[in-house]
Amino acid sequence: MLTLEDDFMSMASDAFSQMRLLAEGAITLFEDEADILCRLARDADKLEAQLAFNDIGAALYSFRSHIKKLQELHHKAALQESLGVQETEAKTNAFVDSSQEPENR
């Protein structure tokens, strides 16, 4: 039976993956156009445009970094949850097995 926490973990995993793909795509577009647009801004003496473009790039790289950290934390939480469930099941099975041992020894 799926719990609310399982549903959340699944949805979060999907959302983080989609955000990472969007960030990677935005960075690729940014990098493809960065040289040309910065050169045009420099040639037109538009320092503000150059600085703004630099800020956009920094924000994209920072966004990607944050998403990566969230994905790593999510993966660790899912792994710990999985190990916790396995450990709980092992303890339950051990308890059930010990309670079913014959009393005549």
trRosetta pair geometry for C-beta under 8 A, 3 or more apart (Angstrom, degrees):
i j d omega theta_ij theta_ji phi_ij phi_ji
2 6 4.6 -128 -156 83 78 134
2 7 5.7 89 156 -55 118 87
3 6 4.8 104 49 4 72 99
3 7 7.1 -132 98 -2 41 87
4 7 5.6 -54 -150 37 33 114
4 8 6.3 36 151 -21 66 105
5 8 5.6 -52 -146 36 32 113
5 9 6.3 33 155 -21 65 105
5 81 7.8 -169 141 -135 123 145
6 9 5.8 -54 -147 35 30 111
6 10 6.4 29 154 -17 64 107
7 10 5.9 -58 -151 37 29 110
7 11 6.3 24 155 -14 65 110
8 11 5.8 -60 -144 41 30 107
8 12 5.9 30 157 -21 67 109
9 12 5.8 -52 -141 37 27 112
9 13 6.4 33 155 -23 61 105
9 74 7.4 151 -150 -166 77 95
9 77 7.3 -147 -121 111 112 111
9 78 5.8 131 -172 -95 128 97
9 81 7.1 -92 -95 36 161 166
10 13 5.8 -53 -151 31 29 113
10 14 6.7 25 153 -14 62 105
11 14 5.8 -56 -151 38 33 110
11 15 6.2 31 153 -19 67 109
12 15 5.7 -56 -143 39 31 111
12 16 6.2 32 158 -20 66 106
12 74 5.7 -161 127 -129 118 134
13 16 6.0 -54 -146 35 26 109
13 17 6.5 27 155 -18 61 108
13 74 6.2 169 -87 152 70 137
13 78 7.3 43 -74 -63 123 148
14 17 5.8 -58 -152 36 30 112
14 18 6.4 26 155 -16 65 108
15 18 5.8 -57 -148 39 31 109
15 19 6.2 30 155 -18 66 107
16 19 5.7 -54 -144 38 31 110
16 20 6.2 32 156 -22 65 106
16 67 6.3 153 -158 -168 79 87
16 70 5.6 -154 -120 111 121 110
16 71 4.7 153 160 -86 135 83
16 74 5.9 -150 -20 13 163 160
17 20 5.8 -55 -148 34 29 111
17 21 6.5 28 154 -17 63 105
17 71 7.6 100 -69 -111 56 121
18 21 5.8 -54 -149 36 32 111
18 22 6.4 32 153 -17 65 106
19 22 5.7 -55 -148 38 32 112
19 23 6.2 32 154 -19 67 106
19 67 5.1 -157 116 -124 113 132
20 23 5.7 -53 -146 38 31 111
20 24 6.2 32 155 -19 65 107
20 64 7.2 83 -138 -140 68 74
20 67 4.9 174 -83 140 76 134
20 68 7.1 98 -115 -73 115 63
20 71 6.5 19 -59 -52 138 142
21 24 5.7 -54 -144 37 30 111
21 25 6.3 30 156 -19 64 107
22 25 5.7 -56 -148 38 29 112
22 26 6.3 29 155 -18 65 107
23 26 5.7 -55 -146 37 31 110
23 27 6.3 30 155 -19 65 106
23 60 6.6 154 -160 -167 82 77
23 63 5.3 -159 -122 113 123 106
23 64 4.3 163 150 -87 134 80
23 67 5.7 -171 -1 15 155 152
24 27 5.8 -54 -147 37 30 111
24 28 6.4 34 153 -22 63 105
24 64 6.9 100 -69 -118 60 122
25 28 5.6 -52 -148 33 32 113
25 29 6.5 30 154 -15 64 104
26 29 5.8 -54 -150 38 32 110
26 30 6.2 36 151 -22 65 108
26 60 5.5 -147 116 -133 112 122
27 30 5.4 -52 -144 37 32 116
27 31 6.1 30 157 -18 67 107
27 60 5.1 159 -85 151 80 127
27 61 6.9 95 -113 -77 122 63
27 64 6.2 5 -46 -51 140 143
28 31 5.9 -56 -144 38 27 107
28 32 6.3 31 155 -23 63 107
29 32 5.7 -55 -147 33 30 113
29 33 6.4 2 163 3 64 112
30 33 6.5 -79 -151 49 23 93
30 34 5.9 45 155 -58 67 101
30 56 6.8 -163 -126 123 126 106
30 57 5.6 153 167 -101 136 80
30 60 5.7 -166 -14 22 163 170
31 34 5.5 -28 -133 -3 31 122
33 36 5.7 -70 -161 49 57 108
33 37 5.2 42 151 -16 92 116
34 37 6.3 -68 -141 43 21 101
34 38 5.9 15 167 -13 64 115
34 53 7.1 143 -136 163 72 119
34 57 6.6 54 -110 -83 125 134
35 38 6.1 -62 -142 41 22 106
35 39 6.1 21 160 -19 62 112
36 39 5.9 -61 -150 37 25 110
36 40 6.4 24 154 -18 63 107
37 40 5.6 -51 -146 36 33 112
37 41 6.3 31 155 -17 65 105
37 49 7.9 -126 163 155 93 111
37 53 5.8 175 118 -121 120 151
38 41 5.7 -55 -147 39 32 110
38 42 6.1 33 154 -20 66 107
38 50 5.8 75 -143 -126 78 86
38 53 5.9 -156 -81 97 81 151
38 54 7.9 75 -105 -58 117 82
39 42 5.6 -53 -144 37 30 111
39 43 6.1 29 157 -18 65 108
40 43 5.8 -55 -143 39 28 110
40 44 6.3 14 159 -6 63 113
41 44 6.0 -66 -145 47 27 102
41 46 4.3 -94 -159 73 77 107
41 47 7.8 136 156 -76 104 15
41 49 3.8 -148 -131 98 126 118
41 50 4.5 172 117 -60 134 77
41 53 6.6 -160 -9 -3 158 138
42 45 7.6 27 179 -76 32 31
42 46 7.6 -85 -56 47 19 71
42 50 6.1 70 -67 -81 74 132
44 49 7.6 19 74 37 118 146
46 49 3.8 19 132 18 119 120
46 50 6.5 143 101 -18 72 84
47 50 5.6 -55 -151 36 36 113
47 51 6.2 32 154 -16 69 106
48 51 5.8 -56 -146 40 31 109
48 52 6.1 32 155 -21 65 108
49 52 5.7 -53 -142 37 30 112
49 53 6.2 31 157 -20 64 106
50 53 5.9 -56 -149 36 27 110
50 54 6.4 29 152 -19 63 107
51 54 5.5 -54 -149 36 33 114
51 55 6.4 36 152 -21 65 104
52 55 5.5 -52 -149 34 33 113
52 56 6.5 37 151 -22 64 101
53 56 5.6 -47 -150 30 34 114
53 57 6.7 35 151 -17 63 103
54 57 5.8 -55 -154 36 33 112
54 58 6.4 32 151 -18 66 106
55 58 5.6 -53 -146 37 33 112
55 59 6.3 35 154 -20 66 105
56 59 5.8 -55 -150 36 30 112
56 60 6.5 30 153 -19 64 105
57 60 5.7 -55 -149 34 32 111
57 61 6.4 26 156 -14 66 106
58 61 6.0 -57 -147 40 30 108
58 62 6.1 30 155 -18 65 110
59 62 5.7 -57 -145 40 29 112
59 63 6.1 35 155 -24 65 106
60 63 5.6 -52 -146 34 29 114
60 64 6.5 30 155 -18 63 104
61 64 5.8 -51 -149 35 32 112
61 65 6.4 35 151 -21 63 106
62 65 5.5 -54 -150 35 33 114
62 66 6.5 32 153 -18 66 104
63 66 5.9 -55 -149 35 31 110
63 67 6.4 29 154 -17 64 106
64 67 5.8 -56 -148 37 31 111
64 68 6.3 35 153 -22 65 106
65 68 5.7 -52 -149 33 30 114
65 69 6.6 30 153 -18 63 104
66 69 5.7 -54 -150 35 33 111
66 70 6.4 34 152 -18 65 105
67 70 5.6 -54 -149 37 34 113
67 71 6.3 36 152 -21 66 104
68 71 5.7 -53 -149 35 31 113
68 72 6.5 31 152 -19 64 105
69 72 5.7 -54 -149 36 32 112
69 73 6.3 30 154 -16 66 106
70 73 5.8 -55 -146 40 31 109
70 74 6.1 33 154 -21 65 108
71 74 5.6 -54 -145 37 29 113
71 75 6.2 32 155 -22 64 105
72 75 5.7 -52 -148 34 30 112
72 76 6.5 30 153 -17 63 105
73 76 5.7 -53 -149 37 33 111
73 77 6.3 32 153 -19 66 106
74 77 5.7 -55 -147 37 31 111
74 78 6.3 30 155 -18 65 107
75 78 5.8 -55 -147 37 29 110
75 79 6.3 30 154 -19 64 108
76 79 5.7 -57 -147 38 30 112
76 80 6.2 29 156 -18 66 107
77 80 5.8 -54 -144 38 30 110
77 81 6.2 33 154 -21 64 107
78 81 5.6 -52 -146 36 30 114
78 82 6.3 32 153 -20 63 106
79 82 5.6 -53 -148 36 30 112
79 83 6.3 27 154 -15 65 106
80 83 5.7 -55 -144 41 31 108
80 84 6.0 36 154 -23 65 108
81 84 5.6 -54 -146 36 29 114
81 85 6.4 30 154 -20 63 103
82 85 5.8 -52 -150 33 30 110
82 86 6.5 27 152 -15 63 106
83 86 5.6 -54 -147 39 34 111
83 87 6.1 35 153 -21 67 106
84 87 5.6 -52 -143 37 30 111
84 88 6.2 31 156 -19 64 106
85 88 5.8 -54 -147 37 29 111
85 89 6.3 30 154 -18 64 107
86 89 5.7 -55 -147 38 30 111
86 90 6.3 32 153 -21 65 105
87 90 5.6 -52 -147 35 31 112
87 91 6.4 30 154 -17 64 105
88 91 5.8 -54 -148 37 31 110
88 92 6.2 32 153 -19 65 107
89 92 5.6 -54 -146 38 32 113
89 93 6.2 32 155 -18 66 106
90 93 5.8 -54 -145 38 29 110
90 94 6.3 31 154 -20 64 106
91 94 5.6 -53 -146 36 30 112
91 95 6.3 32 153 -20 64 105
92 95 5.7 -55 -149 36 30 111
92 96 6.3 28 154 -17 66 106
93 96 5.7 -53 -143 38 32 110
93 97 6.1 33 156 -20 65 107
94 97 5.7 -53 -144 38 29 112
94 98 6.2 25 157 -17 64 108
95 98 5.9 -58 -145 38 28 107
95 99 6.2 20 158 -14 64 111
96 99 6.0 -62 -146 40 28 106
96 100 6.3 17 158 -14 64 115
97 100 6.0 -69 -148 41 27 106
97 101 7.3 50 152 -48 61 88
98 101 6.0 -26 -159 -10 38 115
102 105 7.1 147 97 -64 89 68
